[in-house]
Amino acid sequence: MIMRLACVVSIGGYTPADLASKCDGLKAVLRPDTQLDMFAAPSGVPYIESSAEFYLSEAAVARKCVEIAQLGYDAIAGTAFLDNGLDGARELVDIPVVGPAKTSLYLAATLANRFAVIMARGDLAKHVWAFAKVIGIADRIVAIPTLSCSVTDFLHDEGRAVDMAADMGKRLMDEQGAEALVLGCGATSGLGPQLAKTLGIPVVDPGRTAVKFAEMLVDLGLSHSKKAYPTNDRVVHLLAQMRLHEV
């Protein structure tokens, strides 16, 4: 039976061509018989480079995950690096819901003793530190620097963004002792192998990690614990009422 995975994009700055390219990049690590479809959560946020934009995107993502689960998909992966709205979504659906941040941080911690997270410009590094503390690997992170390039640059000026990430990676290796890197931006899908070859250390691609982890969970018959993320029937009903009023 074909496995059906869904990816949720939480920003509105992607063009149809961007989404198609992103989907192709994510499919590269999945089995040929795994179906992957992209969905956009209408958050009204063009890009996420601030806490306010992060928070605005969360409800839209959680709501979209409920709609996707009703379509019969086997698992959902978020594409925004901060796992936007996915904890909330886990309270609303039973199928696996996977985010790039936690899976990428865990993966990096298994590949190296000390690693760094490179992010696009903005004030979001504090949220990554918070994630790392919650999952118990903060002491493994040597730094979470931000680049001067934006999410848009990763999409439309990839060469410049990759060069900046490579330069930052070299400094993190030389000055901070980083043994691996995590790309802390959802727009970086597909860039990990190129940077790993340049730097000579593992570079974790968050989008690819999330979809591959989702595929693995379905294969293993595992999903998030409903003891940890109990279903909130009142919120499910609220979302249904909100949809009814929009029709």
Short mmCIF file of the C-alpha atoms (twelve columns), coordinates in Angstrom:
data_MODEL
# 
_entry.id   MODEL 
# 
loop_
_atom_site.group_PDB 
_atom_site.id 
_atom_site.type_symbol 
_atom_site.label_atom_id 
_atom_site.label_alt_id 
_atom_site.label_comp_id 
_atom_site.label_asym_id 
_atom_site.label_seq_id 
_atom_site.Cartn_x 
_atom_site.Cartn_y 
_atom_site.Cartn_z 
_atom_site.pdbx_PDB_model_num 
ATOM 1   C CA . MET A 1   0.000   0.000  0.000  1 
ATOM 2   C CA . ILE A 2   1.311   3.468  -0.887 1 
ATOM 3   C CA . MET A 3   2.254   5.622  2.081  1 
ATOM 4   C CA . ARG A 4   0.745   9.108  1.900  1 
ATOM 5   C CA . LEU A 5   2.661   11.896 3.634  1 
ATOM 6   C CA . ALA A 6   1.639   15.539 3.835  1 
ATOM 7   C CA . CYS A 7   3.885   18.569 4.324  1 
ATOM 8   C CA . VAL A 8   2.537   21.807 5.766  1 
ATOM 9   C CA . VAL A 9   4.014   25.156 4.763  1 
ATOM 10  C CA . SER A 10  3.183   27.892 7.245  1 
ATOM 11  C CA . ILE A 11  4.231   30.996 5.322  1 
ATOM 12  C CA . GLY A 12  2.733   32.721 2.325  1 
ATOM 13  C CA . GLY A 13  5.958   33.794 0.640  1 
ATOM 14  C CA . TYR A 14  6.348   30.615 -1.401 1 
ATOM 15  C CA . THR A 15  5.346   30.780 -5.055 1 
ATOM 16  C CA . PRO A 16  3.868   27.688 -6.762 1 
ATOM 17  C CA . ALA A 17  7.308   27.126 -8.309 1 
ATOM 18  C CA . ASP A 18  8.942   27.367 -4.870 1 
ATOM 19  C CA . LEU A 19  6.529   24.778 -3.487 1 
ATOM 20  C CA . ALA A 20  7.100   22.415 -6.399 1 
ATOM 21  C CA . SER A 21  10.859  22.711 -6.026 1 
ATOM 22  C CA . LYS A 22  10.622  22.188 -2.276 1 
ATOM 23  C CA . CYS A 23  8.466   19.090 -2.751 1 
ATOM 24  C CA . ASP A 24  10.950  17.608 -5.238 1 
ATOM 25  C CA . GLY A 25  13.809  18.230 -2.807 1 
ATOM 26  C CA . LEU A 26  11.989  16.489 0.020  1 
ATOM 27  C CA . LYS A 27  10.969  13.528 -2.144 1 
ATOM 28  C CA . ALA A 28  14.642  12.874 -2.881 1 
ATOM 29  C CA . VAL A 29  15.098  11.128 0.489  1 
ATOM 30  C CA . LEU A 30  11.829  9.178  0.484  1 
ATOM 31  C CA . ARG A 31  11.146  5.784  -1.040 1 
ATOM 32  C CA . PRO A 32  9.812   5.886  -4.619 1 
ATOM 33  C CA . ASP A 33  6.482   4.452  -3.495 1 
ATOM 34  C CA . THR A 34  5.924   7.124  -0.823 1 
ATOM 35  C CA . GLN A 35  3.550   9.880  -1.924 1 
ATOM 36  C CA . LEU A 36  4.276   13.407 -0.681 1 
ATOM 37  C CA . ASP A 37  1.864   16.312 -1.056 1 
ATOM 38  C CA . MET A 38  2.334   19.945 -0.050 1 
ATOM 39  C CA . PHE A 39  -0.272  22.023 1.788  1 
ATOM 40  C CA . ALA A 40  -0.139  25.710 2.661  1 
ATOM 41  C CA . ALA A 41  -1.598  26.896 5.972  1 
ATOM 42  C CA . PRO A 42  -3.209  30.320 5.400  1 
ATOM 43  C CA . SER A 43  -1.496  32.154 8.236  1 
ATOM 44  C CA . GLY A 44  -1.264  35.504 6.461  1 
ATOM 45  C CA . VAL A 45  2.467   35.596 7.251  1 
ATOM 46  C CA . PRO A 46  4.775   35.987 4.227  1 
ATOM 47  C CA . TYR A 47  7.935   34.869 6.071  1 
ATOM 48  C CA . ILE A 48  8.781   34.038 9.674  1 
ATOM 49  C CA . GLU A 49  11.661  36.106 10.999 1 
ATOM 50  C CA . SER A 50  10.172  37.291 14.304 1 
ATOM 51  C CA . SER A 51  8.365   35.885 17.316 1 
ATOM 52  C CA . ALA A 52  5.147   37.658 16.344 1 
ATOM 53  C CA . GLU A 53  5.146   35.987 12.918 1 
ATOM 54  C CA . PHE A 54  5.958   32.645 14.544 1 
ATOM 55  C CA . TYR A 55  2.972   32.895 16.894 1 
ATOM 56  C CA . LEU A 56  0.621   34.059 14.129 1 
ATOM 57  C CA . SER A 57  1.435   30.974 12.084 1 
ATOM 58  C CA . GLU A 58  0.796   28.397 14.800 1 
ATOM 59  C CA . ALA A 59  -3.011  28.309 14.868 1 
ATOM 60  C CA . ALA A 60  -3.174  28.160 11.068 1 
ATOM 61  C CA . VAL A 61  -0.825  25.166 10.965 1 
ATOM 62  C CA . ALA A 62  -2.695  23.252 13.682 1 
ATOM 63  C CA . ARG A 63  -5.969  23.833 11.901 1 
ATOM 64  C CA . LYS A 64  -4.560  22.711 8.549  1 
ATOM 65  C CA . CYS A 65  -3.259  19.523 10.172 1 
ATOM 66  C CA . VAL A 66  -6.801  18.649 11.264 1 
ATOM 67  C CA . GLU A 67  -8.020  19.086 7.685  1 
ATOM 68  C CA . ILE A 68  -5.171  16.952 6.339  1 
ATOM 69  C CA . ALA A 69  -5.814  14.132 8.812  1 
ATOM 70  C CA . GLN A 70  -9.417  13.990 7.596  1 
ATOM 71  C CA . LEU A 71  -8.145  13.348 4.054  1 
ATOM 72  C CA . GLY A 72  -6.616  10.021 5.026  1 
ATOM 73  C CA . TYR A 73  -2.911  10.849 5.095  1 
ATOM 74  C CA . ASP A 74  -0.628  8.571  7.096  1 
ATOM 75  C CA . ALA A 75  1.529   11.311 8.655  1 
ATOM 76  C CA . ILE A 76  2.175   15.046 8.587  1 
ATOM 77  C CA . ALA A 77  5.506   16.864 8.555  1 
ATOM 78  C CA . GLY A 78  5.915   20.574 9.150  1 
ATOM 79  C CA . THR A 79  8.392   22.540 7.078  1 
ATOM 80  C CA . ALA A 80  8.911   25.652 9.228  1 
ATOM 81  C CA . PHE A 81  11.976  25.050 11.385 1 
ATOM 82  C CA . LEU A 82  10.370  26.038 14.695 1 
ATOM 83  C CA . ASP A 83  7.769   23.233 14.477 1 
ATOM 84  C CA . ASN A 84  5.120   25.937 14.175 1 
ATOM 85  C CA . GLY A 85  1.751   24.752 15.487 1 
ATOM 86  C CA . LEU A 86  2.711   21.085 15.600 1 
ATOM 87  C CA . ASP A 87  2.440   20.550 19.361 1 
ATOM 88  C CA . GLY A 88  -1.103  21.887 19.119 1 
ATOM 89  C CA . ALA A 89  -1.802  19.684 16.119 1 
ATOM 90  C CA . ARG A 90  -0.742  16.617 18.079 1 
ATOM 91  C CA . GLU A 91  -3.589  17.294 20.499 1 
ATOM 92  C CA . LEU A 92  -6.049  17.322 17.599 1 
ATOM 93  C CA . VAL A 93  -5.041  14.329 15.443 1 
ATOM 94  C CA . ASP A 94  -3.876  10.748 15.973 1 
ATOM 95  C CA . ILE A 95  -1.600  10.295 12.961 1 
ATOM 96  C CA . PRO A 96  2.117   11.116 13.411 1 
ATOM 97  C CA . VAL A 97  2.928   14.827 13.339 1 
ATOM 98  C CA . VAL A 98  6.634   15.590 12.941 1 
ATOM 99  C CA . GLY A 99  8.539   18.868 13.002 1 
ATOM 100 C CA . PRO A 100 11.991  19.784 11.679 1 
ATOM 101 C CA . ALA A 101 13.370  21.370 14.858 1 
ATOM 102 C CA . LYS A 102 13.164  18.584 17.406 1 
ATOM 103 C CA . THR A 103 14.019  15.825 14.952 1 
ATOM 104 C CA . SER A 104 16.999  17.731 13.519 1 
ATOM 105 C CA . LEU A 105 18.362  18.638 16.938 1 
ATOM 106 C CA . TYR A 106 18.052  15.040 18.127 1 
ATOM 107 C CA . LEU A 107 19.685  13.739 14.953 1 
ATOM 108 C CA . ALA A 108 22.608  16.144 15.254 1 
ATOM 109 C CA . ALA A 109 23.131  15.060 18.864 1 
ATOM 110 C CA . THR A 110 23.546  11.461 17.664 1 
ATOM 111 C CA . LEU A 111 26.085  12.459 15.009 1 
ATOM 112 C CA . ALA A 112 28.382  14.738 17.001 1 
ATOM 113 C CA . ASN A 113 29.265  15.779 20.525 1 
ATOM 114 C CA . ARG A 114 29.116  19.501 19.740 1 
ATOM 115 C CA . PHE A 115 27.101  21.131 16.995 1 
ATOM 116 C CA . ALA A 116 25.717  24.499 15.920 1 
ATOM 117 C CA . VAL A 117 22.467  25.704 14.361 1 
ATOM 118 C CA . ILE A 118 22.665  28.278 11.567 1 
ATOM 119 C CA . MET A 119 19.589  30.452 11.058 1 
ATOM 120 C CA . ALA A 120 18.436  33.146 8.654  1 
ATOM 121 C CA . ARG A 121 18.153  36.670 9.987  1 
ATOM 122 C CA . GLY A 122 15.651  37.458 12.738 1 
ATOM 123 C CA . ASP A 123 15.237  36.977 16.474 1 
ATOM 124 C CA . LEU A 124 14.239  33.307 16.455 1 
ATOM 125 C CA . ALA A 125 17.379  31.746 17.929 1 
ATOM 126 C CA . LYS A 126 15.918  32.059 21.432 1 
ATOM 127 C CA . HIS A 127 13.150  29.639 20.467 1 
ATOM 128 C CA . VAL A 128 15.691  27.059 19.312 1 
ATOM 129 C CA . TRP A 129 17.494  27.349 22.656 1 
ATOM 130 C CA . ALA A 130 14.148  26.752 24.368 1 
ATOM 131 C CA . PHE A 131 13.501  23.636 22.261 1 
ATOM 132 C CA . ALA A 132 16.980  22.346 23.039 1 
ATOM 133 C CA . LYS A 133 16.437  22.764 26.774 1 
ATOM 134 C CA . VAL A 134 13.079  20.993 26.657 1 
ATOM 135 C CA . ILE A 135 14.491  17.967 24.840 1 
ATOM 136 C CA . GLY A 136 17.671  17.903 26.920 1 
ATOM 137 C CA . ILE A 137 20.423  18.613 24.398 1 
ATOM 138 C CA . ALA A 138 21.153  22.313 25.021 1 
ATOM 139 C CA . ASP A 139 24.601  21.500 26.401 1 
ATOM 140 C CA . ARG A 140 25.562  20.008 23.022 1 
ATOM 141 C CA . ILE A 141 24.942  23.252 21.095 1 
ATOM 142 C CA . VAL A 142 27.941  25.561 20.834 1 
ATOM 143 C CA . ALA A 143 26.152  28.464 19.105 1 
ATOM 144 C CA . ILE A 144 23.033  29.490 17.180 1 
ATOM 145 C CA . PRO A 145 24.175  32.371 14.975 1 
ATOM 146 C CA . THR A 146 21.961  34.182 12.487 1 
ATOM 147 C CA . LEU A 147 23.022  35.111 8.982  1 
ATOM 148 C CA . SER A 148 22.400  38.505 7.430  1 
ATOM 149 C CA . CYS A 149 20.486  36.816 4.604  1 
ATOM 150 C CA . SER A 150 16.740  36.309 4.784  1 
ATOM 151 C CA . VAL A 151 14.423  33.396 4.104  1 
ATOM 152 C CA . THR A 152 13.853  34.983 0.680  1 
ATOM 153 C CA . ASP A 153 17.564  34.785 -0.067 1 
ATOM 154 C CA . PHE A 154 17.592  31.039 0.548  1 
ATOM 155 C CA . LEU A 155 14.764  30.733 -1.978 1 
ATOM 156 C CA . HIS A 156 15.816  33.185 -4.676 1 
ATOM 157 C CA . ASP A 157 19.538  33.855 -4.152 1 
ATOM 158 C CA . GLU A 158 20.620  30.379 -3.148 1 
ATOM 159 C CA . GLY A 159 24.259  30.771 -4.184 1 
ATOM 160 C CA . ARG A 160 24.799  33.784 -1.932 1 
ATOM 161 C CA . ALA A 161 22.969  32.161 0.974  1 
ATOM 162 C CA . VAL A 162 24.965  28.941 0.669  1 
ATOM 163 C CA . ASP A 163 28.242  30.867 0.549  1 
ATOM 164 C CA . MET A 164 27.290  32.753 3.711  1 
ATOM 165 C CA . ALA A 165 26.281  29.541 5.467  1 
ATOM 166 C CA . ALA A 166 29.556  27.881 4.438  1 
ATOM 167 C CA . ASP A 167 31.608  30.818 5.740  1 
ATOM 168 C CA . MET A 168 29.698  30.773 9.019  1 
ATOM 169 C CA . GLY A 169 30.112  27.010 9.266  1 
ATOM 170 C CA . LYS A 170 33.884  27.256 8.887  1 
ATOM 171 C CA . ARG A 171 34.047  29.841 11.673 1 
ATOM 172 C CA . LEU A 172 31.895  27.680 13.936 1 
ATOM 173 C CA . MET A 173 34.207  24.728 13.322 1 
ATOM 174 C CA . ASP A 174 37.400  26.718 13.875 1 
ATOM 175 C CA . GLU A 175 36.297  28.981 16.738 1 
ATOM 176 C CA . GLN A 176 33.540  27.043 18.529 1 
ATOM 177 C CA . GLY A 177 34.558  23.450 17.872 1 
ATOM 178 C CA . ALA A 178 31.373  22.540 16.013 1 
ATOM 179 C CA . GLU A 179 31.483  18.968 14.722 1 
ATOM 180 C CA . ALA A 180 28.153  19.118 12.873 1 
ATOM 181 C CA . LEU A 181 25.650  21.738 11.752 1 
ATOM 182 C CA . VAL A 182 21.874  22.020 11.640 1 
ATOM 183 C CA . LEU A 183 20.329  24.321 9.045  1 
ATOM 184 C CA . GLY A 184 17.759  26.240 11.049 1 
ATOM 185 C CA . CYS A 185 15.522  27.448 8.230  1 
ATOM 186 C CA . GLY A 186 12.762  25.633 6.389  1 
ATOM 187 C CA . ALA A 187 13.818  27.230 3.106  1 
ATOM 188 C CA . THR A 188 17.141  25.363 3.120  1 
ATOM 189 C CA . SER A 189 15.739  22.004 1.971  1 
ATOM 190 C CA . GLY A 190 18.222  20.239 -0.277 1 
ATOM 191 C CA . LEU A 191 21.238  22.373 0.690  1 
ATOM 192 C CA . GLY A 192 22.604  20.081 3.408  1 
ATOM 193 C CA . PRO A 193 24.600  17.706 1.161  1 
ATOM 194 C CA . GLN A 194 26.256  20.607 -0.669 1 
ATOM 195 C CA . LEU A 195 27.365  22.259 2.566  1 
ATOM 196 C CA . ALA A 196 28.470  18.942 4.076  1 
ATOM 197 C CA . LYS A 197 30.743  18.349 1.092  1 
ATOM 198 C CA . THR A 198 32.211  21.842 1.390  1 
ATOM 199 C CA . LEU A 199 32.771  21.695 5.156  1 
ATOM 200 C CA . GLY A 200 33.579  18.027 5.649  1 
ATOM 201 C CA . ILE A 201 31.178  17.571 8.580  1 
ATOM 202 C CA . PRO A 202 27.547  16.381 8.836  1 
ATOM 203 C CA . VAL A 203 25.007  19.064 7.926  1 
ATOM 204 C CA . VAL A 204 21.429  18.220 8.928  1 
ATOM 205 C CA . ASP A 205 18.745  19.326 6.472  1 
ATOM 206 C CA . PRO A 206 15.622  20.019 8.595  1 
ATOM 207 C CA . GLY A 207 12.950  19.471 5.942  1 
ATOM 208 C CA . ARG A 208 14.406  16.210 4.696  1 
ATOM 209 C CA . THR A 209 14.929  15.010 8.252  1 
ATOM 210 C CA . ALA A 210 11.281  15.687 9.134  1 
ATOM 211 C CA . VAL A 211 9.764   13.872 6.161  1 
ATOM 212 C CA . LYS A 212 12.119  10.905 6.523  1 
ATOM 213 C CA . PHE A 213 11.314  10.700 10.235 1 
ATOM 214 C CA . ALA A 214 7.596   10.765 9.405  1 
ATOM 215 C CA . GLU A 215 8.082   7.933  6.920  1 
ATOM 216 C CA . MET A 216 9.958   5.948  9.564  1 
ATOM 217 C CA . LEU A 217 7.226   6.415  12.178 1 
ATOM 218 C CA . VAL A 218 4.591   5.110  9.795  1 
ATOM 219 C CA . ASP A 219 6.783   2.104  8.987  1 
ATOM 220 C CA . LEU A 220 7.205   1.393  12.705 1 
ATOM 221 C CA . GLY A 221 3.517   1.880  13.476 1 
ATOM 222 C CA . LEU A 222 4.315   4.635  15.974 1 
ATOM 223 C CA . SER A 223 2.763   8.013  16.693 1 
ATOM 224 C CA . HIS A 224 2.921   10.615 19.446 1 
ATOM 225 C CA . SER A 225 1.679   9.569  22.890 1 
ATOM 226 C CA . LYS A 226 -1.852  10.694 23.626 1 
ATOM 227 C CA . LYS A 227 -0.836  10.783 27.284 1 
ATOM 228 C CA . ALA A 228 1.596   13.526 26.339 1 
ATOM 229 C CA . TYR A 229 -0.729  15.147 23.790 1 
ATOM 230 C CA . PRO A 230 -4.303  14.310 24.883 1 
ATOM 231 C CA . THR A 231 -7.052  14.931 22.350 1 
ATOM 232 C CA . ASN A 232 -8.877  18.169 23.035 1 
ATOM 233 C CA . ASP A 233 -12.421 17.556 21.766 1 
ATOM 234 C CA . ARG A 234 -13.529 21.064 22.686 1 
ATOM 235 C CA . VAL A 235 -10.914 22.616 20.404 1 
ATOM 236 C CA . VAL A 236 -11.710 20.163 17.589 1 
ATOM 237 C CA . HIS A 237 -15.354 21.285 17.840 1 
ATOM 238 C CA . LEU A 238 -14.294 24.944 17.925 1 
ATOM 239 C CA . LEU A 239 -12.272 24.538 14.740 1 
ATOM 240 C CA . ALA A 240 -15.226 22.840 13.040 1 
ATOM 241 C CA . GLN A 241 -17.498 25.734 14.027 1 
ATOM 242 C CA . MET A 242 -14.996 28.265 12.731 1 
ATOM 243 C CA . ARG A 243 -14.925 26.459 9.376  1 
ATOM 244 C CA . LEU A 244 -18.753 26.369 9.267  1 
ATOM 245 C CA . HIS A 245 -18.972 30.133 9.755  1 
ATOM 246 C CA . GLU A 246 -16.546 30.729 6.878  1 
ATOM 247 C CA . VAL A 247 -18.559 28.732 4.341  1 
# 
